[in-house]
Amino acid sequence: MRTLLPLMFGVLLSTNALATQQEATVKVNWQNPEKYTDIRPSSGSKKVYQKRVISAFDKIWADLAKKLPAGHNLVITVKDLDLAGDVNPMYRIDHNDIRVIKEIYFPRMTFDYQLLDSTGQVVMAEQDVKIKDMGFMHSSPIGLGSSEFVYEKQMLKNWFQKTLTAKFSQP
């Protein structure tokens, strides 16, 4: 049994490495984020807020990519982002602007994407995809413990399910 133990451990490690290699991945490119329609902070540094937004959206895309078939790679180039709500200096609390969420300030995003299979062949691709959620205040799961950018996350989830996930779940 002692001689089998190292062999079994080696098999488990190589199986785990193989599973890791086959996971779907995502690469998000942010094209000129300083020119986006709206990723303005309500207070604080614009650069710091921009980094926080990019980091949060990278995580959203990574979570969505887990639903892709093993070995597939998704490449996204974000061209524009307009967050839900609007930061307006007319609305202030303690000398800080606030983001006002109203139905007229719905989230939008423009991006290109390529979905590659495990051999690197393009399975799906589209340029200048424009998505928006004009009914975001009625369709997003808002409540206690909700995350930041919940409206945008729901918008991306809806697009992802309709465009990518649905293609792989069809018989």
N, C-alpha and C positions, 0 to 999 in steps of 0.2 A: 504494500500500500504506500510505503514511503517513497518508493521509486516512481509511482504513478502520480503522486501529488505535484511535483514540479511540472510534469507533462500536462496534467489537467489545468494547472494554473496558466501555463503557456497557451493552451487552447482557448481558455477563457479570455486572456488578454488579446489574442489575435482576433477572436470573434468580436470583442468590444471595439477594437480598432477598425475592423471592417464595417461595423454598424455606424461608427462615427463618420467614416469616409463617405457613406452613402446618404447621409442626411441632406435634405434640401438646404440650400444657402441663399442668401440675398446680399446684393451689393447695391448700396444706395449712393448715388452721386448727387450732390447739391449744386446746381448750376446758378451762380451769382445770387446767393440768398439775400444779399444786401439790397437787391432790387425787387424782391418779392412784394406783392401787393400789401400784405399785412402780417408781419411777425414782430410788431412793435410791443415793447413791454409797457405795462401800466406804470411801472416805476423801476428805477435801476438802470443798469447799463444795457444798451441795445446789443452789444457784442455778447455779453454774458447770457442774455435772454435768447439770442439767436442760437448759441451753443446748446442751451437747455432744450429748445424746441427741436433742433436737429437730433440730439441724443434721444429724446422721447420718441420721435418719429422713426428713428433707426430701430428702436426696440419694437415699435408697433409693426413695422415691416418684417422684422425677424420673427416675431410671434406668428404672423400670418404665413410666412414661408414654411413653417413647420407643418402646415396642412398640405403642402405640395408632395408629389411622389418622391420617394427616395432618389437621391442623385441629381435631382433637377436644380438648376440655378436660376434665380430671378435677378435681373439687372434693371434697376430703376434709375432714371435721371429726372429729378424733380426740377421743374422749370419755373413754377410759381406756386405760391401758397397764400391763401387768404383765410386766416383763422376765424372761427365763429366769434361774433361780437365785434365791437369797434372801440378803440381807445381814443377818447375825445377829451381834450383839455377843458371842455365845458363841464365835464363831470369829474369832480375832485373830492377826495377825502384826505384831510390833513396834508395838503399840498402835494398829493400824489394823484395822478390820473388813474381812472379805473376803466376796466374793460366792461362795456355795457353789452349785455346779451339781449338782442331783440331779433324777431323773425326776419327782419330785413337785412340783417348782417349774418347771412348763412355761410358755412364753410365751403371753400372751393380749393381745387388743386389741379395743376396741369403737370403732366409728366409723360415720359416715354418709358416703354418697358420692353424687355426681351425675356422670354422664358426659354431656357436651354435644357435639353435632356442630358442624361449622364454622359453622352458621347460628345457634347458640346454643340449639337445641332439645334438650330432655332426651331422651337415647337410653335411658339406664338410670339408676335411682336406687333407693336403699334406705336405710332408717334403722336405727340400732341393730344394725349388723352385728357379730356377735361371732365372732371367729376365735380358734382356739387350736391348738397343736401338742403334743398329749400324748406323741407319739413323737419329739419333737425330738432326743433324744440318738442316735437311730438313723437319722434321716432327713436330718440336716443335714451339709453337707460341711465337717467340721472337719479341720484339718491345719495344717501349717506355712504361714505367710503368710495365715492366715484373718483376716478383718476383725472388728472389734468388732461386736457385735449380729448375729452370723452366724445364730443361731437365729431371731431375729425377722425377719431379712431373708428367710430361706428360707420362713418361715410366710407372709409377705406375698407373696412370689413365687408360692407355691402357690395362694393365694387369687386373685391377679391372673390367673394363667393359667387357672384353672378358671372364674372368673366373667366376666372381661372379654375376655381374649385369645381364648378359645375361641369367643366369640360372633362375632368378626370373621373367624375362620379357617374357619368353616363355609361350604359352597358355597351 
